Amino acid sequence: MQVVFLNTFEKVGTDRGVEQAQLSICEQNGVWSVIWTGSAPEEQSVWFEGGSWEEMITAFRHGVAVRMGKGYTPIIDGMLEDRRSLDDNGSLYSMIQCYGETNQNEAIFEALREWRRRAAVAAKKSAYLVATNRMLWMISSYVPQQAEELLQIPGWGETRQAAYGEEVLAITQKFERQTHFPLDWVAEALDPKQYTGWIYKQKENKYKTLMDRQHQKRALLQAIAEGKTIEELLAEVELPRRDLMDRIEKLETEGYDMEPLIERELSQIPPVEQQQLWDALLTIGDRYLKPVLHQVYGEETMQGRGKPIDLLYDRLRLLRLRYRRTKSNQVS
């Protein structure tokens, strides 16, 4: 086994002594390993073992973020992206986020969350598109009373202000607050150790999300190679239908061969019907699918009184992949 990277980490122990550990990246016959070795033999753990460089690097960075969040410092730094966010006492933007998340007011947060639920239902959209939990935590912590104060909440912005500003302020104005605006005082009020731990937790979560996506991608490719249908893929990777189709389209753009899946699914559509869909794409274009479906299947189907609309959309998205590939090949 060849060691291609080695770094030493140090941490001040409870008795003020220094604990040491080593992190190594090794390679043997195309298989990568990421190994953490502590001061005691039983403290060795394998963070990753496999043939994917991309997955190995993500597992490496995730593990580094976890260890640095626990107080370990590498002798050779720069293993995580954008470490500059920790330099010069960090940015006020991220400090406002950190303080808001760690000092939220539970009563205000619950009132805001109930408002968000109602707003999402009324707009027929996902709750996080109305406002993320992070935004609600910050609003509950800082309790803005005026429009210009609400605009100081990171990520809120003019669009949400126009759509929801009055409704949110109607909630926050019912509560007293202990802090004030502008929020430049946060840099002094925030505990440096708490902020550093929070920063590394964000990185840990980021790389954990990347690892989950990489594992889902591997599982999806394997299931496609095994000849699974769309319905079987939904059960295999446990993704919402729209997310699954988004992943399949992304795999196509990344160069993976989706044609076997496309052929399997479209075999359920009569050739005459496929030709009608293809001709509609040629006539209407491939940007929007609803007009294509409407032209081929009519109003009753679009209103859910005909064929299963979700399945039609899925298969049309697959046909669109073939259509776009054909157009691209003709241009090249």
C-alpha positions in Angstrom: 0.0 0.0 0.0 1.4 3.4 -1.0 0.9 6.4 1.2 0.2 9.4 -1.0 -0.7 11.9 1.7 0.1 12.1 5.4 -0.6 14.8 8.0 -0.4 15.1 11.7 -3.2 16.6 13.9 -2.8 17.9 17.4 -5.3 18.6 20.2 -4.8 20.0 23.7 -6.1 17.3 26.1 -7.9 17.6 29.4 -4.7 17.4 31.3 -3.2 20.2 29.1 -1.1 17.5 27.4 -1.1 17.3 23.6 -2.9 14.5 21.8 -1.6 13.6 18.4 -3.2 11.7 15.5 -2.2 11.0 11.9 -4.4 11.1 8.8 -3.3 9.3 5.7 -4.5 8.7 2.2 -3.3 5.4 0.7 -3.7 3.7 -2.6 -3.3 0.1 -3.7 -4.2 -1.3 -7.1 -6.7 1.6 -7.7 -8.3 1.3 -4.3 -8.2 4.4 -2.1 -8.2 4.4 1.7 -8.5 7.3 4.1 -7.2 6.2 7.6 -7.2 8.1 10.9 -4.8 6.8 13.5 -4.9 8.1 17.1 -2.2 7.9 19.8 -3.6 4.5 20.9 -3.9 1.5 18.6 -7.6 1.2 19.1 -8.1 4.7 17.8 -7.6 3.8 14.2 -10.6 4.2 11.9 -11.1 3.9 8.1 -13.1 6.8 6.8 -13.2 5.5 3.2 -12.2 2.5 1.1 -13.1 2.3 -2.6 -12.2 3.1 -6.2 -13.8 6.6 -6.5 -11.4 9.6 -6.2 -14.4 11.9 -5.9 -16.0 10.0 -3.0 -12.6 9.5 -1.3 -12.0 13.3 -1.3 -15.4 14.0 0.0 -15.1 11.5 2.9 -11.6 12.9 3.6 -12.9 16.5 3.9 -16.0 15.4 5.9 -13.7 13.6 8.4 -11.3 16.5 8.7 -14.3 18.9 9.4 -15.5 16.6 12.2 -12.1 16.3 13.8 -11.3 20.0 13.5 -14.7 20.7 15.1 -13.6 18.6 18.0 -10.5 20.7 18.5 -7.8 19.0 16.4 -5.5 21.2 14.4 -3.5 20.0 11.4 0.2 20.6 11.1 -0.3 21.2 7.4 -3.4 23.3 6.9 -5.5 24.0 3.8 -7.3 20.7 3.5 -10.8 22.2 3.6 -12.1 24.7 1.1 -12.7 28.3 1.9 -10.8 28.2 5.3 -10.6 31.9 4.8 -14.0 32.1 6.4 -12.2 31.5 9.7 -9.6 34.1 9.2 -9.8 37.7 10.4 -12.5 36.7 12.9 -14.8 35.4 10.1 -17.4 37.4 8.3 -20.2 39.3 10.0 -22.7 37.6 7.7 -21.8 34.1 9.0 -21.5 35.3 12.6 -25.1 36.7 12.4 -26.2 33.3 11.2 -24.3 31.5 14.0 -25.6 33.7 16.8 -29.2 33.6 15.4 -29.2 29.8 15.2 -27.7 29.3 18.7 -29.9 31.9 20.4 -33.3 31.3 18.9 -36.5 32.1 20.7 -38.6 28.9 20.7 -42.0 30.7 21.1 -41.3 33.1 18.2 -39.8 30.3 16.1 -42.9 28.1 16.5 -45.2 31.0 15.6 -43.1 31.7 12.5 -43.1 28.0 11.5 -46.9 27.8 11.8 -47.1 31.0 9.6 -44.7 29.4 7.1 -46.8 26.2 6.9 -50.0 28.2 6.1 -48.1 30.3 3.5 -46.7 27.3 1.8 -50.1 25.6 1.6 -51.6 28.8 0.2 -48.9 29.2 -2.4 -48.7 25.4 -3.2 -45.0 25.3 -2.7 -42.5 23.6 -0.4 -42.1 25.3 3.0 -38.3 25.9 2.6 -39.1 28.0 -0.5 -41.1 30.3 1.7 -38.3 30.6 4.3 -35.7 28.2 5.5 -35.4 27.1 9.1 -32.2 29.1 9.4 -34.0 32.3 8.4 -36.8 31.6 11.0 -34.2 30.9 13.7 -32.5 34.2 13.0 -35.8 36.2 12.9 -36.8 34.6 16.2 -33.4 35.5 17.8 -33.2 39.2 16.6 -36.9 39.9 16.5 -37.0 42.6 13.8 -39.8 45.2 14.3 -39.5 47.2 11.1 -39.1 46.4 7.4 -35.5 47.7 7.2 -34.6 45.5 10.2 -36.0 42.4 8.6 -34.0 43.1 5.5 -30.8 42.7 7.6 -31.5 39.0 8.1 -29.1 37.1 5.9 -30.8 35.5 2.9 -34.2 37.2 3.4 -33.9 39.7 0.6 -36.3 42.0 -1.3 -38.3 39.3 -2.9 -39.4 37.7 0.4 -39.8 41.1 1.9 -42.3 42.0 -0.8 -44.2 38.7 -0.5 -44.1 38.0 3.2 -42.6 41.0 5.1 -45.8 42.4 6.6 -47.0 39.0 7.7 -43.7 38.2 9.5 -43.5 41.6 11.1 -47.1 41.1 12.4 -45.7 38.2 14.3 -42.5 39.6 15.6 -44.0 42.9 16.7 -46.0 40.9 19.3 -42.7 40.1 21.1 -40.2 42.2 23.0 -36.5 41.8 22.1 -33.3 42.0 24.1 -31.0 43.0 21.3 -31.0 45.8 18.7 -30.3 46.7 15.1 -28.0 47.1 13.2 -26.4 43.7 14.0 -22.8 44.8 14.1 -22.7 44.0 17.8 -22.8 40.3 17.1 -19.1 40.1 16.3 -18.3 41.1 20.0 -21.1 39.1 21.6 -20.4 35.8 19.9 -18.1 33.4 21.7 -15.1 32.6 19.4 -14.9 28.9 20.3 -18.7 28.6 19.7 -18.3 30.3 16.3 -15.4 28.1 15.3 -17.3 24.9 16.2 -20.3 26.2 14.3 -18.2 26.9 11.2 -16.9 23.3 11.2 -20.3 21.9 11.8 -21.5 23.7 8.6 -18.6 22.1 6.7 -19.3 18.7 8.2 -23.0 19.0 7.1 -21.9 20.1 3.6 -19.7 17.1 3.0 -22.1 14.7 4.6 -24.7 15.9 2.1 -22.2 15.4 -0.7 -21.4 11.9 0.5 -25.1 11.0 0.6 -25.6 12.3 -2.9 -22.6 10.3 -4.1 -23.9 7.1 -2.5 -27.3 7.7 -4.1 -25.7 8.3 -7.4 -23.8 5.0 -7.2 -27.0 3.1 -6.1 -28.9 4.7 -8.9 -26.4 3.8 -11.6 -26.3 0.2 -10.3 -30.1 -0.1 -10.3 -30.2 1.3 -13.9 -27.6 -1.2 -15.0 -29.7 -3.9 -13.4 -32.6 -3.0 -15.7 -34.9 -1.4 -13.0 -37.9 0.6 -14.1 -38.7 4.1 -13.0 -41.1 2.8 -10.3 -38.5 0.3 -9.1 -35.9 3.1 -9.0 -38.2 5.2 -6.8 -38.2 2.4 -4.2 -34.5 1.7 -4.7 -33.0 5.1 -4.0 -35.9 6.6 -1.9 -36.1 9.9 -3.7 -39.2 11.9 -4.6 -40.3 11.4 -8.2 -39.2 14.8 -9.4 -35.8 14.5 -7.7 -35.2 11.1 -9.2 -35.9 12.5 -12.7 -33.6 15.5 -12.0 -30.9 13.0 -11.1 -31.4 11.0 -14.2 -31.2 14.1 -16.4 -28.0 15.2 -14.6 -26.5 11.7 -15.2 -27.2 12.1 -18.9 -25.5 15.5 -19.0 -22.5 14.0 -17.2 -22.1 11.5 -20.0 -23.6 8.4 -18.5 -25.6 6.2 -20.9 -29.3 6.5 -20.0 -30.5 5.1 -23.3 -31.2 1.6 -21.9 -33.5 3.1 -19.3 -35.1 5.4 -21.9 -35.7 2.4 -24.2 -37.3 0.3 -21.4 -39.7 3.0 -20.3 -40.7 4.2 -23.8 -41.4 0.6 -24.9 -44.6 1.1 -22.9 -45.7 3.8 -25.3 -47.0 2.7 -28.7 -44.8 3.8 -31.6 -47.5 6.0 -33.0 -47.9 7.8 -29.7 -44.1 8.2 -29.4 -44.0 9.8 -32.9 -46.7 12.2 -31.9 -44.7 13.3 -28.9 -41.6 13.7 -31.0 -43.4 15.8 -33.5 -44.8 18.0 -30.8 -41.3 18.5 -29.4 -40.2 19.5 -32.9 -43.1 21.9 -33.2 -43.4 23.4 -29.8 -39.8 23.0 -28.5 -38.4 21.1 -25.5 -38.3 23.8 -22.8 -41.7 23.2 -21.4 -43.4 19.8 -21.3 -47.0 20.8 -20.4 -47.8 22.2 -23.9 -46.4 19.1 -25.5 -48.5 16.8 -23.3 -51.6 19.0 -23.9 -51.2 18.8 -27.7 -50.8 15.0 -27.7 -53.2 14.0 -25.0 -55.7 16.8 -24.7 -57.3 18.6 -21.8 -58.8 15.6 -20.0 -55.5 14.0 -19.5 -53.9 17.2 -18.3 -56.7 17.5 -15.7 -56.0 14.0 -14.4 -59.0 12.3 -16.0 -57.0 10.2 -18.5 -53.7 8.4 -18.3 -51.5 8.8 -15.1 -50.1 12.3 -15.5 -47.0 11.7 -13.4 -45.9 8.7 -15.5 -46.6 10.7 -18.7 -44.3 13.5 -17.5 -41.6 11.0 -16.5 -41.6 9.3 -19.9 -41.7 12.6 -21.8 -38.7 13.8 -19.8 -36.9 10.6 -20.9 -38.0 11.2 -24.5 -36.7 14.7 -24.2 -33.3 13.4 -23.2 -33.2 11.4 -26.5 -34.5 14.4 -28.4 -31.8 16.7 -27.1 -29.1 14.2 -27.7 -30.3 13.8 -31.3 -30.3 17.6 -31.8 -26.8 17.9 -30.3 -25.4 15.1 -32.5 -27.0 16.8 -35.6 -25.3 20.1 -34.7 -21.9 18.5 -34.1 
